Amino acid sequence: MSQSIHATVRPFDTFNGQQIYRFSLVNAHGVTVSALSLGATLYEILLPSGDNLVLNYHHSTDYLANPFYVCMGIGRTGGRIGNGEFPMNGKTIHVPVNEGTTTLHGGPHGFNSQIWDGEISTKNGEPEIIFRHLQKSSEDGFPGDLNAEIHYQLSDDDVVRISFVGRSNADTVFNPTLHTYFNLGNNETIKQHTLQINSTEHLAFDDKKVPTGDLIDVTNTPFDFQKATTLGTAIAGMQDTAEKGFDDLFKVTPDDNSRIATLADPVSGHSVDVLSKRNGLVVFTANSFTHDNMNFKRSNGTGQPYEGVALEAQTLPDATKHTGFGNIILTAGDTTVNTIGYRLHY
Ligand SMILES: OC[C@H]1O[C@H](O[C@H]2[C@H](O)[C@@H](O)[C@H](O)O[C@@H]2CO)[C@H](O)[C@@H](O)[C@@H]1O
């Protein structure tokens, strides 16, 4: 059987003296998905028209020059671990903090800061990109040496799948995500996009944006995205908050096809269904993007609030502390696979 997905590998640039590679998959329609070995980062989702659906940079160094994790692999745990500690097996586990007293997105040595070993492999007769990294306990301070893999696949029916595989030599936590910022059109902000989420509740946070364990009904609030809602309208409803936009976690219910949300741009006509079997989705409307260190390719050096919207599918964060948040414990010797999909319409 001949392969219809075409794969390439080429040098991207160097980072801290190490070669960074760009891996690409192209399908029969001419859709290209590329990922970088720095942070196993989603570099582009290019449509046949040449439109790129995600934010990206010219240089590796730009990805780590600001605190926004632009399209980078996130782990071991997405979101915040309050006080850098969590209960596991009857003990309190302490992990390094990187935001005051909080551990955000895997802490100071998370997946995004690693250079991953990449290769093109074959699955079901088609090429896929596999990034591998041994995340040592001695480096990131989490329990267990974690063999992590991030697989990128592209199908001929225009679905991008990113699978996170974890196997550890000691019990640990594993709740990875991809910090994908979408902008589906050529406008400077995502305010004209619509967003629909299969969610009736979002999480309450404390003053450090750590979940309290409480859930808040979205009805009659700007958080109600059960029907497709224009983001500019919803953001306008958030102007009296400190964030002046969304940086929130929605408890989601996947439908029969694992779809949890749909982002659409009526101007370009492009849309993306977000697919996940897990129960959480972060929506971050890039409220605090600034012009400093935000040298995006598309806007040639600018960075402004609402330039993209990050949709991060995961299990609800700090899950080991709250009943009903889900199970993120990875038992020694077991293998866990979490998959995020983007079904493209254009
Ligand atoms: O300091 C930079 C921003 O850091 C946070 O933003 C993160 C957000 O809270 C997370 O939910 C999301 O997954 O990742 C964001 C990027 O790190 C702050 O909340 C935000 O206000 C800051 O501007």
PDBQT file of the ligand as one rigid body, heavy atoms in Angstrom, charges set to zero:
ROOT
HETATM    1  O1  LIG A 401       2.511  35.362  33.278  1.00  0.00    +0.000 OA
HETATM    2  C1  LIG A 401       2.008  35.054  32.034  1.00  0.00    +0.000 C 
HETATM    3  C2  LIG A 401       0.620  34.645  32.150  1.00  0.00    +0.000 C 
HETATM    4  O2  LIG A 401       0.640  33.512  32.991  1.00  0.00    +0.000 OA
HETATM    5  C3  LIG A 401      -0.573  33.050  33.226  1.00  0.00    +0.000 C 
HETATM    6  O3  LIG A 401      -1.140  32.557  32.032  1.00  0.00    +0.000 OA
HETATM    7  C4  LIG A 401      -1.232  31.180  31.913  1.00  0.00    +0.000 C 
HETATM    8  C5  LIG A 401      -2.624  30.810  32.259  1.00  0.00    +0.000 C 
HETATM    9  O4  LIG A 401      -2.885  31.198  33.576  1.00  0.00    +0.000 OA
HETATM   10  C6  LIG A 401      -2.841  29.343  32.081  1.00  0.00    +0.000 C 
HETATM   11  O5  LIG A 401      -4.190  29.031  32.346  1.00  0.00    +0.000 OA
HETATM   12  C7  LIG A 401      -2.516  28.940  30.678  1.00  0.00    +0.000 C 
HETATM   13  O6  LIG A 401      -2.622  27.559  30.556  1.00  0.00    +0.000 OA
HETATM   14  O7  LIG A 401      -1.175  29.313  30.402  1.00  0.00    +0.000 OA
HETATM   15  C8  LIG A 401      -0.988  30.725  30.478  1.00  0.00    +0.000 C 
HETATM   16  C9  LIG A 401       0.395  31.065  30.008  1.00  0.00    +0.000 C 
HETATM   17  O8  LIG A 401       1.342  30.684  30.896  1.00  0.00    +0.000 OA
HETATM   18  C10 LIG A 401      -1.341  34.188  33.863  1.00  0.00    +0.000 C 
HETATM   19  O9  LIG A 401      -2.577  33.758  34.271  1.00  0.00    +0.000 OA
HETATM   20  C11 LIG A 401      -1.515  35.326  32.946  1.00  0.00    +0.000 C 
HETATM   21  O10 LIG A 401      -2.258  36.342  33.506  1.00  0.00    +0.000 OA
HETATM   22  C12 LIG A 401      -0.193  35.789  32.710  1.00  0.00    +0.000 C 
HETATM   23  O11 LIG A 401      -0.235  36.834  31.803  1.00  0.00    +0.000 OA
ENDROOT
TORSDOF 0
